[in-house]
Amino acid sequence: MSKPKFSIIIPIFNAELTITKTIDILKKMDSSNFEVLLVNDGSTDDTEKVINNYIVGDTRFTLFSKKNEGPGLARNFGIEQATGDYLLFFDADDFPKQTILDDYLTIISDNSNLDLIISSFTFRTLNQEKIVDEKDYLVDDYVYSNNEEFLSDMYELMNKQLMYVVWNKCYRRDIIVDRAIRFKNYSSCEDRIFNLDYYKHCSKVVMNSKIEYIYEFENSLGITNKYNKNKFATFKEFYERSNAITNDENKDGMAALLLKGTTSVIFSILETEKINKSQKKIEINRILLDKSILDAKKIAKTDTIAKRITKIFFNIPKPLFLLVLNTGAFVETRMPGLMALLKRKY
C-alpha cells in the first residue's frame, strides 16, 4: 500500500458489539488513500477476535493490541504508527458519514497550507440503544486565514460546542509530530486539552458546514456522566489554558462555560456509588470553594437565559444549590429524554 493521505485512529475497549458498525462504514468507502489504525486498548471481551475476522483481506485496516491505559494513550499509540498526511480520530461506537474522506480531500485540494478542518456533526442521545433525542451542531462555512483571527473566535466556537471533541476534525500529522502534541493521560478533558495544544499552531482553518460524523451518546454509559476524583481539576485546567491562549479576551464567557462544566462534574459526584455521602459533601465543598469557581460565579457572562440561570444557581445559598443539582442529577440519569431537551436550551 502506498503512503495514505489520511490515517484514521480508533481507540477500542470492549466494543465487540459496536465496532463492526464503524468498520462497515469505512470498508464501504471507495477510496484507497486511507489507513485505519484500530488500537485495542486491553479489551477483555472478544473485541480482538471480532476485529480480526472482520478486517481480514483488507490491507487498509491494521489492528494493534496494547494494555489498557485509556483512550488518550491509545490515540497516542496510533499517532506513533500513523503514516498519513492528515489524522482523524474516531470512536469505536460511532460512525462517520461515508463521504467524509472525499469531502475532506476536496477541501484540502481547494485550500493550500490547510492546518485544520472543523465540521458539523450530529449528536444522538440514546437510552437503552433507543434514540431519545438528536441534535445537529452546525458549522458556518468560513476560512480563517491566520491564528490570531481563529483564536479570537475561540469562545464563540466553544459556545457552539464545536471545539471540544476530536472526531469532527481533520488534523495535519506533521504539526502533531513536530510539536510533540499528545493526549494527556486523563480520565476526562484529554481531547479538549489536546485540541488547545493544537489550536496554538493553526493558521489556516476551514469551517465545513457539512455534517461528517454521527456521535451516539448512551446516557447511562457515557464518559461525561462518570465520576473520577480528578474530573474538576481537568475542567479547571482547560479553563485556565483556554484563557491563556486567548489572552483572557473572553474570560467572562469562558467562566460561564466553566460553571456549566462544573455542574456536570457535581452531577457525577452526586450520582456515583464509589464514595459515600460524607465524601461527596467534602468534594463538592472543595469545588465550590476553589478560587476559579469563586471568580467565575462573579464574572460569568449571562448572554443567554441558561447562563443567567446557571450563574444565579452558583450564587444562591449552598443548601438550595445542592437541592437543585440533586434534582438535576436525578433527571439526567433517570429521565434522559427530558434532560436532552433541557440541554438543547442550554
Secondary structure, 3 states (H helix, E strand, C coil): CCCCCEEEEEEECCCCCCHHHHHHHHHCCCCCCEEEEEEEECCCCCHHHHHHHHHCCCCCEEEEEECCCCHHHHHHHHHHHCCCCEEEECCCCCEECCCHHHHHHHHHHHCCCCCEEEEEEEEEEEECCEEEEEEEECCCCEEECCHHHHHHCHHHHHHCCCCCCCCCEEEEHHHHHHCCCCCCCCCCCHHHHHHHHHHCCCCCEEEEEEEEEEEEEECCCCHHHCCCCCHHHHHHHHHHHHHHHCCCCCHHHHHHHHHHHHHHHHHHHHHCCCCCHHHHHHHHHHHHCCHHHHHHHHHCCCCCHHHHHHHHHHHCCHHHHHHHHHHHHHHHHHCHHHHHHHHHHC
